[in-house]
Amino acid sequence: MSNSMLRGTMLLTGANYTSKVLGMLYVIPFYALVGEAGGTLYSYAYNPYQIFLTLSSLGIPMAMAKFVAKYDALEDHATKQSMFKSGMMVMMLMGLVTFLTMFFSAEWLAKLFLPDDDLTNSVEDAAFVIKMVSFSLIIVAPMSLIRGYFQGHQSMEPSAVSIVVEQIVRIAFLLAGAFIVIKVLNGTIRQAVGVAAFAAFIGAVASALVLLAFYRKHKPKMEHELEASQGTLTFPKRDKYQELLSYAGPFILVGVATPMYQMIDQFTFNRIMSWIGKAEVSEDLLSVILVYGHKLVIIPVTLAIGLAMAVLPAITKAYTEDNTRLYKHYINQAILIVVLLVLPAAVGLSILSEQAYGTLYDVEKAVNYGGSLLGYYAPVSLFFAMFTVSAAVLQGINRQNFAVVSLGVGLLLKVILNFPLIFIFEENGAVFATGIAVLVASILNFYKIHQVTHFKIRPLYRKSLLIAILTFIMAVVVLIVRWLVGLPFGIEASKTKFLVQLLVTIPIGAYVYLWLAYKTTLLERLLGDRVKRLSKLFP
């Protein structure tokens, strides 16, 4: 893997991991303030917000990254600058339009999610929270375009810094606001969750200010490139818009993949659980799938998101230059790095699901349902990661439209499977349906990539098999250590027991896996010679 691509991956992955870890940790005090009912209420607003967020950008930010990478390779800086300025105007308009649409459709959306008056949250509660989160759409759309512009230049630092700043500011406002509402003003759960939702707007403003500072810093360099540009707007604007939109369309649908799967659960889960006589626990179980468990599951996927952002401009540039060897190498490396890091993380989370849920949230609920549901959900993170990276590769090799086909197949499978699997397996059925659907969509993507590029499968298979063997050894060690650490505490579950098991088991499991990966030279083959610096850690 090239140094620039590896550095970009590490920067974005580090930023996304930091953001997700912060997003996981804030849930602990937030859960204590608003409970599971408040968490579910928050999800009623957050998941449609994710979809409106993608619609507000029209897929243009990631398309801009691809567009910039292509015309940077062609040294046509005039074209890329012209499209960036035009794109900003479009994003500002779309941010305003989607804000107004979401704000005024809040009650209609709330009625879709809450068909039963016997549920804890009301339609009015959900509508209020949806309105509060919608304000951030005004800022996020143009802000995301600036991120795409920098990523197209393979400059990942602005995006990385802005992601972390956005999350820190959002969480600080969210927790402070919810605490003041509940503890100081003696307000309601609805009001506290509404303030928490509005925190997305505050975080977006902070992130936008960071990106503008980076843009001003890089502006002289961009102006110099423009003056020396070999390109002089050789294509009519209409043709450029058509090209940009041809990239952007698939990004819209791929960007809403995870929220769409969750929206299907939001539309169907409460209804089906009511039909089988479990309406009284339906919202608590849904909160695990959509909020509390999902925040843990999505952490391994963060690597794939960072890798996808870094790999897209790199593959696009190599493909534009017709450097077959290089883009095939990038494709193999991207897939293997996801397997290398996401597979053991998913397996480890599955094994320690009860401990993780009990430590972060509630011990009794972890033992009763949260831990087991999270255990089934954790492996799905590998499939989400594979879909994210494979979709980015398809876009890099100009086959982005196929990602729409595979996503459509996945969503259709999710709809078809949700009803029978929830009837048979109850709450676990929703997780099984998602896992099968995303896996099938990922397989379709990889089939198409191989059909176009003919990248070598045998080396990929051998290395993936080795990673699976190392993960199995790690899993055995984790199971043994978890059991040994739990012996002094007896059979009774407690937060202290779960916390100690996590603190001891995670470092040992991670060390065993990395030691094996280092000794088998797997790390060096995938991440380069820099790994040799770790020799003192792995004697």
C-alpha positions, -999 to +999 in steps of 0.1 A: +000+000+000+013+034-009+025+057+019-001+084+010-030+059+009-019+042+041-014+076+059-048+087+046-064+055+058-048+058+092-058+094+096-094+089+087-097+056+105-082+072+137-106+101+134-136+079+128-125+055+156-121+084+180-155+097+170-172+064+174-155+057+207-167+091+220-201+083+206-201+050+225-189+065+258-213+094+259-242+069+257-233+058+292-243+091+310-270+097+283-285+063+290-285+071+328-304+104+320-330+092+295-331+054+297-340+030+270-372+048+261-352+080+256-327+061+234-354+047+212-370+081+209-336+095+198-333+067+172-367+077+157-352+110+148-316+100+141-322+073+115-344+094+091-320+122+097-292+100+083-312+094+052-321+131+048-284+139+054-275+118+024-303+132+003-292+167+012-257+161-003-270+142-034-239+120-031-219+150-044-192+152-017-178+117-024-184+122-061-164+155-058-136+135-042-136+112-073-140+141-097-111+161-081-088+130-081-095+124-118-089+160-129-059+163-106-044+133-124-052+151-157-037+183-143-069+201-153-072+223-122-095+248-137-122+222-142-121+209-107-121+244-092-151+255-113-171+224-102-162+229-066-176+264-066-207+253-084-211+224-060-210+247-030-240+266-043-259+234-049-251+220-015-262+252+003-296+251-016-300+213-009-292+218+028-320+243+031-345+223+010-340+190+030-342+209+063-376+223+054-388+189+041-377+170+072-390+197+096-425+199+081-428+161+075-418+153+111-453+143+123-459+121+093-426+103+099-434+099+136-467+082+128-449+057+106-426+046+135-452+046+162-483+026+151-493+015+186-506+040+212-495+016+239-458+022+232-438+043+257-431+072+233-459+092+216-461+106+180-458+141+194-426+132+212-410+117+181-421+146+159-406+171+182-372+153+182-372+149+144-377+187+141-349+194+165-323+173+146-334+187+112-316+220+117-281+205+112-290+197+076-285+234+068-248+232+077-238+196+070-244+195+033-220+223+022-196+212+050-194+177+036-185+190+001-154+207+015-144+173+030-148+156-004-127+183-020-098+178+003-101+140+001-099+142-037-065+158-033-057+128-009-054+154+019-072+136+048-061+158+077-089+184+073-116+158+073-100+139+102-097+170+124-132+183+116-148+148+124-132+147+158-140+184+166-176+179+155-181+149+177-165+165+208-186+197+205-218+177+198-213+154+228-204+182+251-235+202+242-257+170+242-247+159+277-247+194+292-281+201+277-297+168+287-283+171+322-296+207+327-331+197+313-334+167+336-316+176+367-317+214+369-350+223+352-368+191+361-378+188+324-392+158+305-374+130+286-389+145+254-372+178+261-339+163+270-338+141+239-348+172+218-318+191+231-296+161+224-309+160+188-302+197+184-266+191+194-260+178+159-264+214+146-239+228+172-214+201+162-218+208+125-211+246+130-179+238+149-168+213+122-175+238+094-154+265+111-125+240+112-128+231+075-130+268+065-097+274+084-080+246+065-094+259+032-079+293+039-046+277+047-045+257+014-060+285-008-026+299-020-015+265-032-048+260-050-045+294-067-010+286-078-022+253-093-050+271-111-025+296-127-003+268-139-032+246-150-029+227-182-066+225-184-087+255-194-123+244-190-121+222-222-155+207-214-188+226-214-203+231-180-233+209-189-210+180-196-191+184-163-224+185-144-235+153-161-203+136-152-204+147-116-240+136-112-233+103-128-208+097-100-231+112-074-262+092-080-249+058-067-232+076-037-267+087-025-280+052-022-248+036-010-245+064+016-279+055+031-273+017+032-270+013+070-299+037+078-321+021+052-316-014+068-324+003+102-354+021+088-369-013+076-366-024+112-382+008+124-412+003+101-417-034+108-401-045+142-427-030+165-456-042+144-443-078+142-434-080+178-469-068+187-484-095+165-464-122+184-474-108+218-442-090+228-453-054+224-444-045+260-406-052+254-405-042+217-391-007+221-365-019+246-353-046+222-354-022+193-332+002+212-304-025+213-306-029+175-309+008+166-290+026+193-271+010+221-259-022+205-255-005+171-230+020+186-208-009+195-212-029+163-204+002+141-170+007+157-153-021+137-170-007+105-153+026+111-121+012+097-139+004+064-153+039+063-118+054+067-103+030+042-131+037+016-125+074+018-088+069+013-090+041-014-115+059-036-092+087-049-062+064-050-080+038-072-096+065-093-063+080-101-046+046-109-076+036-130-076+070-149-039+065-156-046+029-167-021+016-141-036-019-140-010-033-116-014-005-091-052-005-089-053-043-086-028-040-057-050-014-040-081-035-043-064-066-028-049-045+000-082-028+008-101-061+011-074-078+032-069-049+056-107-049+063-105-087+070-073-083+091-088-057+115-126-061+114-129-099+116-111-102+150-129-071+163-163-086+154-155-120+168-141-104+200-172-082+205-195-112+199-177-132+226-176-103+251-211-090+241-226-095+276-197-079+293-196-049+270-234-043+272-235-048+310-205-025+316-217+003+294-254+002+300-273-022+324-262-056+339-297-070+342-307-061+307-273-074+294-280-108+309-317-109+299-315-098+263-289-071+255-258-093+256-272-121+234-287-097+209-254-078+206-236-112+203-256-121+172-253-085+158-215-082+161-205-104+132-227-083+109-201-055+112-178-075+089-205-076+062-212-038+066-174-032+063-171-053+032-200-036+015-186-001+023-152-009+008-165-029-022-188+000-030-159+024-029-138+002-052-167-001-077-169+037-077-131+039-082-132+017-113-162+035-128-188+008-120-206+028-094-241+020-108-237-017-099-235-007-062-271+005-065-281-028-079-265-048-051-279-025-025-314-028-040-310-066-038-299-064-002-328-041+009-353-063-009-339-094+009-341-075+042-378-067+036-386-103+025-367-120+054-376-096+083-412-109+087-406-147+087-373-145+107-387-122+134-417-146+137-393-176+141-364-161+160-381-130+176-357-101+181-327-121+168-346-125+135-341-088+126-303-092+130-302-124+110-322-107+082-298-077+081-267-100+081-279-122+052-290-091+032-257-072+036-236-104+030-254-111-003-250-074-014-213-076-006-208-108-026-225-093-056-201-063-054-170-085-052-182-106-081-186-075-103-152-061-092-135-094-102-154-095-135-141-060-144-105-061-130-097-099-128-078-093-096-062-125-083-084-144-059-060-172-047-036-149-028-066-132-013-081-165-002-049-178+013-043-146+034-080-145+044-078-181+055-047-173+076-065-144+092-095-166+100-071-192+117-054-165+138-089-151+147-099-186+158-069-189+181-075-155+195-112-165+202-101-196+221-077-175+242-104-149+249-129-175+260-104-191+284-092-157+299-129-145+303-137-177+322-106-175+344-111-138+352-147-145+361-140-173+386-132-152+416-165-133+412-187-164+412-217-170+389-235-138+398-233-111+372-222-076+382-208-044+366-175-049+384-172-085+372-180-075+336-156-045+337-127-065+350-133-092+324-132-066+297-101-048+310-081-080+312-094-100+282-093-073+255-056-065+258-046-101+261-068-111+231-055-082+210-019-089+219-022-126+210-038-118+176-012-091+167+017-113+179+005-141+157-001-117+127+034-102+132+052-136+135+035-150+104+047-118+086+010-110+078+012-075+092+044-067+072+029-080+039-002-059+043+010-028+060+046-025+048+080-023+063+069+002+090+056-028+110+092-039+117+093-010+143+070-032+164+097-059+168+103-049+205+066-054+213+066-089+198+097-107+209 
